[in-house]
Amino acid sequence: MKNIKNFINIKKKKFNFLKKKFSKKYIYKILKYKKIYFYKNIKKNYKNILQKKKFNIKFIIQKKYFINKKILNINFKNKIIKNDNIKIYNVKFYVFLGREKNMKILHNYVEICLQNNIFNEYHMYDFSRNINDHNFIKSEFNRLNSIYINKIFLHNFDKNNFDKVKTNWNPFYKELYENTNKNDIIIKCDDDILFIDIYSLKNAINDRINDKKSFLIHSNCINNGICTYYQQNIYSKIKDKLNIYPTGGIMGIIFEKPEIAYAIHNQFTNDLLTDLENLNKYIINDVYVNTRISINFILINGSDTKYFKNITYNDEYELSSFIPEKLCRYNKIKGDFITSHLSYSLQEKIILHRDDILNKYIKLMNKYIPFNKNLIIKYNINEHILNSSIRSYKKNNIYTVKNWNTNNSFSIKNVETNKYIYIDYELGDITLSDINKATFEIIKKNNSIQIKLGIYYLTRYNAVGNFKNETILFKYLKDESEKELILEDIDENNTFFLKFLRNNFYL
């Protein structure tokens, strides 16, 4: 009892401290991040982008000025307190569907969870992008609904317009806002989660019930940018390539070099196909995150869905970054609850180029599902005092988050047309624009430069290359010359041609 009183007193002191720093009513400045996709049309437009001849297209690189915002560090201490009150929690499992190949694997894990009462309801959200997947979702709903009576729900089926460019996720988040109570536990899962340690999921749900401070609890996910950084010691062959924290939580090596994501999947599936108990190799300590994180598999307290009403296109940014920073709450990666996420759109040309990784996950599913045993030997509860720095700054009633522009941020202008290079990551186009500018990170290296397109390096390999086999994969992992460009024929006005160093192709 004494410990609980001390804990409450500490909380009161923190609340009084925050009242002094912040006004009662906030006006929040939302820094909107566009969803970023690799430009898929670049291959068909290849002749217009990469040329053997110069064609007098010169460029000039202009400095992208930025303001360093001060960051207010607020330290929190957290201690887990057992909840002795008897409450009935309703666990709801939501999936953004979907691709038929992925569903055929994922639904095996879903059914085991339903059979073992790990969750009470399965909500199928139809965000499919073609008629075949759309029809398969309906057939799966009918099949599951006939087996698990009153536990299966289908949403957005009649309203889905097969949007292939930019999806409005508001139907899902609005439904959560309107139909969730405080004793619900919401699990949101991507349709390409192809492995779930379903018995450790029970522990993760219990942790979610007891942990009221973390905004999101994320699985320890294979092929997730932030999780991969903390898993780096597991992948001994590529460890030295995983030791840089993804800038802003959205960048990282698995996007810059999708071949690394392929290697990670390859090791993970091979380890578990050899021996399922190798799953214990992938346990990490619980990690508290105060940057954006890809929301591949997350657990949410029902009481927090009140913040979801107006979420639309930028759900990942708002859920994992803007809302928790606004509330001065962190997210947590549950280190002993392991899932695996197949691919991001930036990785698809490599991971989905062949079916070998997908086939390994089918074999793993067939081996894991009948096993029917808790494999994790460690239940990873962190009861130590937690220090979490919430990065935020409030001035003149404006709530801001860190500006990720750096001293290496530039825009690039074509001096002949006086237009800027602009990349529409959603439509997949590189264009010249009078108004819009793409912000590039330009890194100098000896007599050459490297241009980073948001979360991707500009390379001829990324533009037109195809993954062929594992030998080429690992050869490319060691080859940095593909992303180097030289500034050729610099004149007195500091204009120049941009040429790929290795292949002599001009941008």
Secondary structure, DSSP 4 states (H G I P E B T S, - for coil): -HHHHHHHHHHHHHHHHHHHHS-SS-EE---PPPP----GGGTTTHHHH-BSS-TT--EEEEE----PPP-EEEEE--------S----EEEEEEEE--HHHHHHHHHHHHHHHHTTS-SEEEEEE--SSHHHHHHHHHHHHHHHHHSTTTEEEESTTT----SS----HHHHHHHHHH--TTEEEEEEETTEEEE-HHHHHHHHHHHHH--S-S-EEEEEET-HHHHHHTGGG-GGGGGGS-SPPGGGT--HHHH-HHHHHHHHHHHHHHHHH-GGGGGGG----EEE-S----SEEEEEGGGGGG-TT--S-HHHIIIIIHHHHTT--EEEEEEEEEEE---GGGHHHHTTSSHHHHHHHHHHHHHGGG-S----------SPP-EEEEEEEETTEEE------TTEEEEEETTTTEEEEEETTTTEEEEESS----EEEEEETTEEEEEETTEE--HHHHH-----HHHHHHHHT--GGGEEEEES--TTS-BEEEETTT--B-
